[in-house]
Amino acid sequence: MISSLVLCIAALLPTSDVVVAPTKLTLQELVTSAQTDPAAVVPLIIEGSHQLVSMPVSSAKSLGDTLEPFCDRAFFSPERLPGMERLGLVLHKIEKGENPTTIARKYKIGVGMLAYLNADYDEKKLRIGQTLKVLNLSSETLAITVARSHFRLTAWRTLPGGGHALVKFCTVGVGAPETPTPLGVTKITKRVLKPTWTEPNTNITYAPEDPANVLGGYWIALDSVGINRTGIGFHGYTGAPVEDWISKSASHGCVRMLQKDVDRIFHIAVEGTSVTLAE
């Protein structure tokens, strides 16, 4: 009787008064929409991350590769996407006395992120009242995982409202069978631009600009605690053609990365960032 009455009342309401719940788009529909509609990018990253986090790595590679260019738009480009604050991307108004270092320290990001996130960025021309896009990691957690047997690195961040969002998903090279990348949970202890490099077999140290220095200009050191190995870290690699080492087990134990990928990780994952090296 009651249900019949409700139906009758609904039928008598003007069409404009009837509220229809919006239909939730599927992940594939979000992918298609996000290619032309900036408003769909943040929902895509959130929904895709929700599905990705519960997948085994073997099944997640295709989805991660699909999400990566959209993550790049959100987290490493000046594009100010609708709803980006849901990902912890905020606008910072420069105040008197602030400089790139103090701003980056406030949000727990590398200074280099400011150039990624703001068009025509010039650290020498910052002015009071200028608005910058920044990634706020001051109270949320960024964590990196390397799946050794699948040659994938993922960077995740805790969302301001709960849950996790994929920040970076990329292919890497890892340790050779005789010098495998160790397993365990550790953290980043140091980041160095243009580092020296000591060749493990000869103990010869090469200067940053030496062509024999194969680190590609980046060194992200990992704590030995948790992995029981010293000298392990992330770096670029210029010692051989990319096809000879990417998605392969060929290093002395470190994680080798493409130059564009290691640069992003260098500037987003500061000292103290948790790193899990998994099988």
N, C-alpha and C positions, 0 to 999 in steps of 0.2 A: 504493500500500500504506500509506504513512505517513498520507496524507490520510484514508483509510478508518479507520485506527486512531484518529486524532484525533476523527473524528465519533462513533465508538463510545464513546470515553471521555466526550465531552461529553454523550452521550445517557444515560450511567450516573450523571452528577452530579445531586445534588438540585437542584431548581429554584432554590432560594435561593442556590446557589453559582454559578449561571450569570450572568455580568456582561453586561448589555446596554448598549451605548453609547447615551447620551442622544441623542435626535433633535434636530438643530439647527433652531430655529424660523426660518421665513422672516421677512423684514422686515415683511410685512403682519400676520403672526401676532404679532410682537413689538409692533406698533402696537396691535393689538386687546387684547393682554394688558396692556400698560402703562396702558391706560385704567382698569383696575381693580386691577392688581397692581403696587405700588410696586417690587417686586423686578425687574420687567421694564424699568424706565425706563433704568437705566444700560446694560444690554445693548443696548437699542434705540438709544440715542445713539451707542454705539460702533460698532454694525453700520451704522446709517444714515450716520454720518460716513464710514465706510470706503467705502461706495458713493458718497456724495456727492462726495468729494474728487476722484474720477476722472471725474466727469460734466461735460460742457459746461454752462455756466450756463443756456442755453436749455432744457436737459432737467432741470436740477437745481431749478428754482424750485418745482415741486410737492412734491418730497421735502423741500426746505428748509422750506417752509411747514408741512409735516406734522410735522417734527421740532421746530420752534420752541417750541410750548407745553411740550414735554417738557424742552427745554434750559432754559426759563424756570423750571421746577420744580427742576431740578438746581442751576443756577448763580445764580438770583436769588430763591430763596425759602428759608424756614427749614426746609423738609422735609429730614429726614435719611434719605436713601434708602439701601437696602441696596447695598453695593458702591460707594458714592460715592467712596471713596478711589482707585478706578481712574480717576476723572476729575480727581484732584488736589484733591478736596474733603476737608478734614481737620478734626479737632476740636482746638482750641487751648485749653489750660488757662492762665488768666491768672496770671501770677507777679507778685511784688512789684515795683513800679516801672514796670509796663507801663501804657500808656494806649492809646486808639484809634489815635493817630498812630503810635506805635512798633509796634503790632501790624500795622497796614496796611503800614507800611514793610518789616517783616520778610517779609511775603508778597508784596510788590510789587503791591498792589491799592490802590484808592482807599478812603478811610475810609468813604465811603458804602456800600460793599459790606457792612460789618458790620451795618447796619440791614436790608439786603435779606435777609441769610442767617440772622438770628436773631430769633425772635419776641419781642415786647415789649422790644426792645432800647432801652436808655437809657444813653448814654455817661456820664452822671453817677452811675449806680448800679452800675458794674462793680465786682466784688469779686475778691479773690485766691481762686483755686481754681475760679472760674466757667468753664464750658466754652462756647466759641464755635465755631460752624461758620464756617470760612474757606476761601477758594479760594487754594491755594498756587501762586503763579506765580514763586516765588523762583528756581527753577532751570529752569523750563520757559519756552517762548516763546509769547506771545500775538501774533497777527498779524491785521490787518484788510485785507480786500480789498473794493473797490467796483467792481462791474461797471457801467460807465457806461451802456452801451446797453441794459442789462437792468434798471436802477434797483434794484439789490440790493446790500446790504452784508452781508458775512459776517465773523464773528470766529471765528478758529480758535485752539486751543491745542494744544501738543505734549503728549501724554500721558506720564505718568511712566514707563510701560513701553514707550514707542515708539508711533508712529502719531499721528493727530490726532483731535480731537473738536470738533464744532461747538458754539460757545458762544452765538452770536447770529446770527440770519438775519432781515433786515428790509428793507422797501421804503423807498426814499429818493427825493428829487428832486435833480437835478443842473443843471449850467450850461446856459444857453440857447445856441442855435446860434451867436449872435454873441459870447458870452462862455462858451465851453465849459469844463467841468471839465478841468483838465490831466491828462495821462497820465504815469505814472512811479512810481518807488518812493521813498518818503520816510518820515518818522517824525513822531510827535506831539512838539511842543516845549513846549506850554503848555496848561493847562486853567483856565478861568475861569468861576466861577459868578457870575451877574448881571453880565455884562460891559456896558460901554458899546458903542455901535454908531455907526459913521460911515457915513452914506448915500453910496454911491459916486458918485452923479451930482451931489450938491450939496456934499459934504464937510461937511455938518452932523453934529455928534456928539450922540447922544441918551444921556441917563443911563439906568442900568439899569431904573429904575421908570417911565420915560417910555412911554406907550402907543405912541409912534412907534418905539420900539426893537423890531425884529421878530425878534431872535435867540432869543426864547423862554427866556431866562435861562441859556443855555449857549454857551460858545465853546471849541472844541477846535482849537487852531492846528496847522497842518502846516508842516514845514520847507520853505523854498523850494528847498533843494538836492534835486535829483532830479526836480523838476517845473517848475523855472524860472518860478515864479509866487509872488509874495508875497501875503499876505492871504487865502490859501485855508485852509479848515478845515471842520469839522463843526459844525452848530448846530441848535437847534430853529428853528421858524418860525411866527410868529403874524401875518404881514403879509397873509395872504389865507386864504380857506377852504381846508381841506386838499385838497379835490378839485381845486383850481386848480393845485396844485404837486406833489403826491405822484405818483410814477411819471411825471414830466414833466421836460422840459428847460426850466427857467425862471429859474434863479438867475444871479448874476453870476460863477459859477464854483465856489462852495462847494457842499458836500453838505448838503442840508436833510433833517432827520429829524423824525419824530413825537416829541412830548415824552416819551412813555414809553420810546422807543427811545434817544434821545440821552442820557437820564438814566442808563440802564444802561451805555452805552458810556463816558460820562463817568467813571463810578465803577470801571470795570474796566480801561480802557485808559489807563495812566499815561504820563507823559512817557518818550519813548524807544521806545514801541510802534511796530512797523513797520506802514506803511500802503502798500498797492499800489492805485493808481488805474488801472484797466484798461478797455479798450474793451468 
